Amino acid sequence: MTRKGFEMNKAQLQKIADNDYAVPEGRDPEELIPELNEFLGSADPILRERSFEILMSWGTTGLFGDEALRDLGEQMVDGLFFGLGEADGDSAFRRSYSALVLCTPVGADQLFAAGLVEGRAAFLASEQVRTWCARALESVRKENDLRGFVDGKGWAHTVAHKADALCQFARSPHIRDSELRQILDCIADRLTCPADSVFVQDEGGRLMRAAYHVLLRGELSLDTLTTWLEKFTHTLDGKTWGWGGIFELEYCDQKAVHARLNVGEALRSLYFYLKLGLRRWHSEEDAKNAYYAFFDRPLKHRDELLEVVDSVLRQVYSGLYPPK
């Protein structure tokens, strides 16, 4: 693709957003992908956010061709690994917003398949989607930057945004039972892993939202789901929560205590997703479409899962909740 010397700035990005994301007159939207992609790693939150919004809007409404969307996905998957392993620094913005934009081709594939964009059809190969999913899971496991909002630079939120990508993978028809189990295991490992800090911006809830997408698929057995939930009864390295496990009179594993708080908050989020479902903003007409109807599926094993989450929470906080 040739850029033809067009250079965007913050004012132009804002103008596009204010104009309902219309393509600038005389411009090919695909020509602007490299510049928009570059802004995803900026420390300026406006540049990042507007670029993400434009890429998402143009990609999901059919303004990018199939090949451009596939290339965009490959670039975003690579972006998940930019500076991966660093615990702070601006590299987090590239990883975080790459995860958000990765939702665009994966989601567009589903939108087109559902007939929401005239003249477009599903365009991703199953092997490609599964490869992207595997790499996304690897990046979640290896993410060390747990910051939410960064003063002066806006949202880093790498874990939350990667969780959003997992939501799209979880609902993709290209993803099989084996990948659904891998998504759940990754979520459990991420939350039970001893951490340097506590999630304070609903990262655990976002991870459990991805888990809820897996549950809506209705393809995993109750035994499989119960075994997954039982992972939350101990740390990733097998220590029990509470007295005699992660802390004693003269000992406290601070990183494990952080994990315990992360697990507790995440399990509470899952409990209320099971109780209340996910709120979706769509019209009655949208609700008739298969893409949106995904969220209205009956949840298999709902009552049994509520009981299991209840039991696990009582084990995580054995000194807080009364025994049954």
N, C-alpha and C positions, 0 to 999 in steps of 0.2 A: 504494500500500500504506500502511495506517495502522499506526503503531508502538504506539498505545495506551499510551504512556507507559512502556513497559518499557525499563529501562536495565540493561545487563549490566556486570559488572565481572570482574576477573581470577579471583576465586574461583568465580564462576558459570561462567565459561568452562572452568576446570579441572574443575569438577564434571561438566559435560557430557562432557568428554573421559574422565574416570574412569568415567563411566556408559555407556561404549561408544557415545558420541555420540548418546544418546537425546535426543529433543526434550524440553525442559522441559514439565512437565505443564501442560496448558491453553493452550499456545502454538502458534501457527501458524509453522512454520519460515520461511516467506516473509516474515513480519513482522519477523524478526530480521536479515534480510540487510543493511539499512542500517547497523545497529550493528556487525555483523561486518565489513562493508566498511570502516567508519571505522577500526577497529582495525588494518587492514592497513598503515596508514601510521605506526603508533605506533613510538616509539623503544624501547618495552619489548618484548623478544623473546618473552616469554610471551604477551602480548596478540596479537602478530602470528601466532605459530605456532599457537596454539590456534584463532584465528579462521580461519586458512587450513585447518586440519584439519577444522573443523566444516563449513565451506562445501563442501569437497571431499567429505566423507562424505555430507552431506545431498544434495548435487547428484548424485553418482554412484549413490546408492541409490534415487533416484526420489522424494525428499521434496519437491523443487522441481518445479513445473509447467514445461511447455515454454517458456511466455512468460517466466517468471521466469529460466530458464536462459539464454534469449537476451538478456534485459536484463542479466543478470550478465556475460555475455561482453562486451557493449558497454561496461559500466562498467570492466571490467578492461582492455580495449584502451585506453580513455582514460587509465587509470592508468599505462600504460606510458610515457606522455609527460609525467607529472607531474614538473616540474623537470628534464626531460631536457636534458642539456648540462652540468649541474653536475658537478664532479669530486669533490665530497664533500658532506657535509651529510645531513640526515635525509630528504630527498626520495627518496633511493635506496631506502628501505624500501618506500615506496608503489609504485615501479616494479617492484621485485623481487618483492614478494608479489602484485602484480597479475598478473605473469607466471605465478606458480604457480597462482593461482586460475583464470586463463584456461584452464589444462589441464582444468578441471572440465567446462564445457559441451562443449568439443571432444572430450574423452574420453567423457563421458556419451553423446554422440551415437553413438559407436562401440559402447559397451557396450549401449545400448538396441537398436541395430540387430542386435547379436549375440545378442539374446534373453536377456541376463543379468539383466534387471529385468522382472519379470512385468507385462504390460499396457502396457509402454512401447515406443516405436519411435523410429527416427531422427527428429529434429525440426529440424535445421539445414539451411538452404538452401545450396547450393553457393556461390552468389555471396557470401553472408555470410561463410562460412568463408574463402574466398579473399581477401576484403577484410581480414578479421582477420589473416590470414597476412601480407599485404603490409604492414600497419601494424606487425606484430611485427618483421618484417625491417627496416623503417625504424628502429625503436627500437633494435635490436641494433647497427646501423651507427652510430647517433648517441650510443650510450651512452659516457659519459666517466668514470663512476665504476667503477673496476676493483677496488675493495676486496672482500675476502672477508669475514673475520670482523672486526667492529668491537668493540674492548674496551668492555664496559659496555652495549653495545646489541645484541650478537648479530650474526647474519648479514645482511650487505647482499647480496653475491653476485648482483648484478644480471645479469652476463653468464651465469653458470651457470643461474640460474632462467629467464632468457629462452631459453637453450638447451633447457631442459626443455619449454618451450612449443613450440619448434620440433620436438621429438620427436613431440608429439601432432599437429601439423600434417602432419609428414612421413608419418605412417601413415594420415591421414584419407583416405577414398575421394573426398572432394570436391576434393582437391588433385591437379592435373594435372601432366603432365611439365614444363610451363613453370615452375610453382611449385617443383617439385622441384629444377630447375636453379637457380632463384633462391635457394633455401635453401642449396644447396652454395656458390654464389658468395658469399653473405653470410658464410658461415663462413670461407671463404678470405680475404675482404677484412678481416674482423674480426681474424683471426690475423696477417695479414701487414702490417697497419697499424702504423706506428711508434707506440710506446706509452710513456706516462710511467712505467709500472711493469711488472713481470713477474707473470704469473698464478702464484699459489702454492697455490691451493686447487682444483686440477683443473678450472679453467674450460675449458682447452683440451680436456680429456678429455670434458667435458660437451658441448661443441660438436661434437666428433667422434662422440659418441653419437647426436646428431641426424643427423649425416651417415650413420651406420650404419643408422639407420631409413630414410633415403632409399635406401640400397643394398639393403635388404631388400625394397623395393617391386619391384625387378628390372625397372624400366621404362626405365632410361637405358642407352644403348649404352656399350660399352667405350671407344670414341673420346671420347664426351662426358665420361666419368669420368676418362680419362687427361688430357684437356685441363684439367679442373678440378684435378687433383692437380699439374699442372705450374705452376699459379699459386703454389704454395708454394716454387718455386725462386728467388723474388725478392721483394723488398718490394712493397707495394701500389703504390708510385710507381716501380717498375722497377729498383731497385738490386739488384745481386747480393750474396749473403751472403758475408761473409768479406773477406779481404785484397783491397784495390783496389776494393772495393764500399762496404761500410758502415764500414770502418776501414782506416787506413794507419798509417805510422810516426808521423805528427804529426796524425792526424785520427781521430776516432771518433764515429760517429753513435749516441749512447747510446740514443735511442728505437728506432732500428732494431735495435740489439743486443738490446733487450728483446723486440722482435718475433721475432727469430731464436730466442730461448729459448722463447718461446710456441709458435712453429711446431714446433720440434724436439720438445717435450714432447707436443704435440697429435698429431703424426704417429706418434710411438711408441704413443700410446693407440690410434690407428686401426689400426696394425699388429697390435696384440694383440686388438682387437675382431675383425679379420679372421681371426686365427689361432684365437681361443678362443670367439668369439661373446659374447653378453650373458647374464649369469646372471639368470634370472627365478625368483622364488619363487611357485610355483603348484602345485596338486595335480595328480594324474593326471587327475582329472575336468576341472579347468580347462583342461588342455592340449588337450582335445578341442574346446574352444570356439574359434571363429574369432578372437575378440579376442586370446586368449593364443597361439594357433597362429601368429600373425603372426611371433613371435620364433623360430619353429622352421622358417621357410622356408629352403630351400636358397639360398645366396648365389651369384648369378650372377657370373661373372668373378672369383671369389675368388682363384684362383692368380695370374691375370694382375695383379690389383690389388696383391697382395702384392709382386710384382716391381716395379711402378711405385712403390709407397711406398718400397721399398728403394732404388730409384734416386734418388728425390727426397731422401731422408734423406742419402744420400752427397753430394748437391750442397749441401744446407744446411750440412753439416758436412764439407766437403771435406778439412779438415786432421785430422779425427778418424777417420773410417772409411776403410779401405783401398779402393782402386778395385777393381772387379770384373775 
